[in-house]
Every structure is written in structure tokens, then in C-alpha cells.
Amino acid sequence: MNNSVIVLVEHLRGNIVDITYEMLGVGKKIAQHLNVPLLALVIGKDVSKLTPNLGLADSVLLLDDEKLEITPPQLTAKLVENVYKQKQASILLLACTNITAGVGPILARRLDLPFINFCKTFRFENGDLFLTSQLYGGKILSEVKLIDNKGIVGIYPGSFPLDAGKSDRTAPVEELEVPDFVPEPSFKKYIEPELGDIDITKENILVSVGRGIQNKDNIEIAEELAEAIGGAVSASRPVVDQGWLPLTRQVGKSGMIVKPKLYLALGISGAPEHQEGMKNSETILAINTDPKAPIFNIAHYGVVGDLFEIVPILTEKLKQRKG
Ligand SMILES: Cc1cc2nc3c(=O)[nH]c(=O)nc-3n(C[C@H](O)[C@H](O)[C@H](O)COP(=O)(O)OP(=O)(O)OC[C@H]3O[C@@H](n4cnc5c(N)ncnc54)[C@H](O)[C@@H]3O)c2cc1C
């Protein structure tokens, strides 16, 4: 039966996480194609207050209980499995993030469904849903056709627009009965990660430095440019590995995924692992001495040249303009 599309709402410390809106936007389009309702499933403790933000869904399903403060993947999977069966769903969308990691494979086994993770695009052809997922950090894109339009889909953050998942309307809420369970393993304590001085995922302009910056002292050049242009400094992995900037500033596969309005890449070659974290930036400007550097394949503007010559001039011009 294909009677609904379900989005597993992702939230953290009382707030809906952005990926939820990406999933709702995708879910709405799929549900419209399949001519079925879109359901937003919220699992947690004191989560009823989140429901007014989920207006794009045709209805919101609520599993709200003290014991569900943080649910390990086994438990989340068990709860979602019940709802998937109860609502005779066809597609389940969940987030490809650390919060939901582990749920997809367990569910796929329990429901005997395919799990397509790292999904970045989708399309319909002759009524069939095709999904493209990113493998090996973006080196391979694989397109998969879902048999009978049934499956579990992990949405890769930053791949779809947030606004498409937002709505001013209020969706009806259905409170579901929380089944008896013994959490195994159980949630003991939430340990906050070390906070950086700034959150690079929230910045509109990033001046990002790579190994081409040569040493810690030279980062000052990027900081001056960032100050003049009103942005923050981020970095590629080698800069962080050397201890020149903290891990909270790292962009890429093992760092942060950023999407600023402007991303300036200074002395960054543009390895796939770096691109993975910044290629969806609105505008990318790269400065690199090597005309064959892969960063130029994705940059909107490129300057082949020495950053130590160009950046101080750029900073000076920006300061003059401000003055
Ligand atoms: C599992 C895994 C995860 C990874 N995660 C990440 C990640 O999260 N983020 C990340 O960034 N990397 C990551 N990497 C590393 C990645 O593969 C690259 O090694 C790294 O991105 C390269 O950083 P870079 O561009 O700063 O250095 P390089 O590749 O050494 O490039 C330096 C660039 O600077 C240019 N240059 C040199 N001097 C100047 C100058 N004076 N002016 C202008 N240009 C100059 C050079 O032409 C060159 O293109 C990961 C790797 C693995 C295997």
C-alpha cells in the first residue's frame, strides 16, 4: 500500500533542525506526485511545541513522552517502524546527520526496504521515483530507481532549499500512543561539544584559508580581509591539522558544511573532501597560483595568482570603499 509519505522530524534541544525543512519540501513534492498525504513524525520529550512549525505537512504525528528525551537508533527505528506500518507509508524521509545516523539501516532490515542514503536530488519518470545519492565523498553519483516507489531515503543536508519546507498554515496534530518499551541502550547524558567563538555555518561571508597560507602568522592577512568585508575566517583541513585554527573553523567532509552568500577560497586546492563542505555556497571566489587547481571547476570567479599579493590589495580597496 502506498498511503503516505513520512518525514522523520529532526530536532535538537527544543529546536527543529534546518534539515527538517529540506525534507518537508522534498516530501511534499513526492507526496503530491504519489497523490498521498505528507505526514511529519515528531518523536521526543516536550515536542508538542514544535508542531506549529510543521505546517507544510498534511498532518503531524506526535510521539511525546518523558522517556523519549533522546532516543538511541534502535528505539527510534522501533517507533518509526510501528508508525510506518500503521500509516501504510511508501516513502520515509530521514536526515543524513549524526542525530539520525544508524536509524536507516536498522529500519531497512526490519521493514525489508531499500535504504538510499546521502540523497541529493530526485526526479519522477513515468511515475517512478529516481533518487541520486552521493558516494565516496562526492566522487561518484549513483541514481537509483525505487521499486513500487517504496523505500527509506536519507536526505543529505544542504541539498534542497529550506524555504520549500516552510508554511504559515497549522497542520492538524495526531497524538500517537507511546508503546511500552525498555530503552536499550538508554540515554544517560548529553555532552555538549566544545563551542567555537563563531559558528561558521551561520556566516554570510567566509574567507577560507588553505595550505597555501603557509603558516599560522599569515592567517592575519585573511583576518584583515574578513574584517574589511564583514565575514569570518574558516579553513581547509591541513590548516586545522597544523593547529593554526580550531576544528570549529574547518570546512569539509570531516568539518562543517557551509552555504554562505560568498565563499573566498585562498590557497585551497579544492579536494573533493573540501568541496563537500562548501560547493553549495551561493558565490565562490578562488585565488590560487595553480590554474589547474580543482577549486576553479566550481568557482564562479577565479584569480590565478599569489594570495599574498592579491589579498592585501583587496583588503585595502574594501577599506577605502568603506571609508
Ligand atoms: C576522510 C578524509 C576527510 C577529509 N576531510 C576534509 C575536510 O573536512 N576538509 C578539508 O579541507 N579537507 C579534508 N580532507 C583532506 C583533503 O583530501 C585535502 O587534503 C585538503 O582539503 C587539502 O587542503 P588544501 O587545499 O588547503 O591544501 P593543498 O591541497 O595542499 O592545496 C594548497 C593550494 O594552495 C595553492 N597555493 C600555494 N601557494 C599559494 C599562494 N601563494 N597563493 C595562492 N595559492 C597558493 C596551491 O596551488 C594549492 O592548490 C579529508 C581527507 C580525507 C581522506
The ligand as an SDF file (V2000), in Angstrom:
LIG
                    3D

 53 58  0  0  0  0  0  0  0  0999 V2000
   38.4990   11.0330    5.1470 C   0  0  0  0  0  0  0  0  0  0  0  0
   39.0200   12.3990    4.7750 C   0  0  0  0  0  0  0  0  0  0  0  0
   38.3490   13.5070    5.2560 C   0  0  0  0  0  0  0  0  0  0  0  0
   38.8040   14.7820    4.9020 C   0  0  0  0  0  0  0  0  0  0  0  0
   38.1230   15.8720    5.3690 N   0  0  0  0  0  0  0  0  0  0  0  0
   38.4860   17.1000    4.9520 C   0  0  0  0  0  0  0  0  0  0  0  0
   37.7400   18.2570    5.3420 C   0  0  0  0  0  0  0  0  0  0  0  0
   36.7820   18.1940    6.0940 O   0  0  0  0  0  0  0  0  0  0  0  0
   38.1480   19.4610    4.8700 N   0  0  0  0  0  0  0  0  0  0  0  0
   39.2310   19.6120    4.0400 C   0  0  0  0  0  0  0  0  0  0  0  0
   39.5390   20.7490    3.6440 O   0  0  0  0  0  0  0  0  0  0  0  0
   39.9610   18.5320    3.6930 N   0  0  0  0  0  0  0  0  0  0  0  0
   39.6340   17.2950    4.1250 C   0  0  0  0  0  0  0  0  0  0  0  0
   40.3870   16.2250    3.7760 N   0  0  0  0  0  0  0  0  0  0  0  0
   41.7030   16.4700    3.1220 C   0  0  0  0  0  0  0  0  0  0  0  0
   41.5990   16.7130    1.6270 C   0  0  0  0  0  0  0  0  0  0  0  0
   41.7150   15.4930    0.9500 O   0  0  0  0  0  0  0  0  0  0  0  0
   42.7590   17.6310    1.1450 C   0  0  0  0  0  0  0  0  0  0  0  0
   43.9720   17.0520    1.5230 O   0  0  0  0  0  0  0  0  0  0  0  0
   42.6990   19.0410    1.7230 C   0  0  0  0  0  0  0  0  0  0  0  0
   41.4140   19.5890    1.5060 O   0  0  0  0  0  0  0  0  0  0  0  0
   43.7330   19.9190    1.0350 C   0  0  0  0  0  0  0  0  0  0  0  0
   43.7590   21.1590    1.6580 O   0  0  0  0  0  0  0  0  0  0  0  0
   44.3320   22.4360    0.9000 P   0  0  0  0  0  0  0  0  0  0  0  0
   43.5470   22.6920   -0.3400 O   0  0  0  0  0  0  0  0  0  0  0  0
   44.3900   23.5240    1.9120 O   0  0  0  0  0  0  0  0  0  0  0  0
   45.8250   22.0000    0.5870 O   0  0  0  0  0  0  0  0  0  0  0  0
   46.5230   21.6110   -0.7820 P   0  0  0  0  0  0  0  0  0  0  0  0
   45.7770   20.5520   -1.4780 O   0  0  0  0  0  0  0  0  0  0  0  0
   47.9440   21.3670   -0.4470 O   0  0  0  0  0  0  0  0  0  0  0  0
   46.3840   22.9310   -1.6490 O   0  0  0  0  0  0  0  0  0  0  0  0
   47.0640   24.1350   -1.3920 C   0  0  0  0  0  0  0  0  0  0  0  0
   46.7500   25.0440   -2.5640 C   0  0  0  0  0  0  0  0  0  0  0  0
   47.3290   26.3160   -2.3270 O   0  0  0  0  0  0  0  0  0  0  0  0
   47.7870   26.8240   -3.5610 C   0  0  0  0  0  0  0  0  0  0  0  0
   48.7850   27.8430   -3.2340 N   0  0  0  0  0  0  0  0  0  0  0  0
   50.0370   27.6620   -2.7230 C   0  0  0  0  0  0  0  0  0  0  0  0
   50.6330   28.8510   -2.5240 N   0  0  0  0  0  0  0  0  0  0  0  0
   49.7370   29.8050   -2.9060 C   0  0  0  0  0  0  0  0  0  0  0  0
   49.7870   31.2330   -2.9430 C   0  0  0  0  0  0  0  0  0  0  0  0
   50.8330   31.9070   -2.5150 N   0  0  0  0  0  0  0  0  0  0  0  0
   48.6960   31.9000   -3.4180 N   0  0  0  0  0  0  0  0  0  0  0  0
   47.5850   31.2340   -3.8650 C   0  0  0  0  0  0  0  0  0  0  0  0
   47.5270   29.8790   -3.8680 N   0  0  0  0  0  0  0  0  0  0  0  0
   48.5780   29.1790   -3.3760 C   0  0  0  0  0  0  0  0  0  0  0  0
   48.3270   25.6160   -4.2840 C   0  0  0  0  0  0  0  0  0  0  0  0
   48.3770   25.8420   -5.6800 O   0  0  0  0  0  0  0  0  0  0  0  0
   47.3230   24.5530   -3.9040 C   0  0  0  0  0  0  0  0  0  0  0  0
   46.2840   24.4590   -4.8490 O   0  0  0  0  0  0  0  0  0  0  0  0
   39.9660   14.9420    4.1030 C   0  0  0  0  0  0  0  0  0  0  0  0
   40.6220   13.7940    3.6380 C   0  0  0  0  0  0  0  0  0  0  0  0
   40.1550   12.5570    3.9630 C   0  0  0  0  0  0  0  0  0  0  0  0
   40.8690   11.3560    3.4220 C   0  0  0  0  0  0  0  0  0  0  0  0
  1  2  1  0
  2  3  1  0
  2 52  2  0
  3  4  2  0
  4  5  1  0
  4 50  1  0
  5  6  2  0
  6  7  1  0
  6 13  1  0
  7  8  2  0
  7  9  1  0
  9 10  1  0
 10 11  2  0
 10 12  1  0
 12 13  2  0
 13 14  1  0
 14 15  1  0
 14 50  1  0
 15 16  1  0
 16 17  1  0
 16 18  1  0
 18 19  1  0
 18 20  1  0
 20 21  1  0
 20 22  1  0
 22 23  1  0
 23 24  1  0
 24 25  2  0
 24 26  1  0
 24 27  1  0
 27 28  1  0
 28 29  2  0
 28 30  1  0
 28 31  1  0
 31 32  1  0
 32 33  1  0
 33 34  1  0
 33 48  1  0
 34 35  1  0
 35 36  1  0
 35 46  1  0
 36 37  1  0
 36 45  1  0
 37 38  2  0
 38 39  1  0
 39 40  1  0
 39 45  2  0
 40 41  1  0
 40 42  2  0
 42 43  1  0
 43 44  2  0
 44 45  1  0
 46 47  1  0
 46 48  1  0
 48 49  1  0
 50 51  2  0
 51 52  1  0
 52 53  1  0
M  END
$$$$
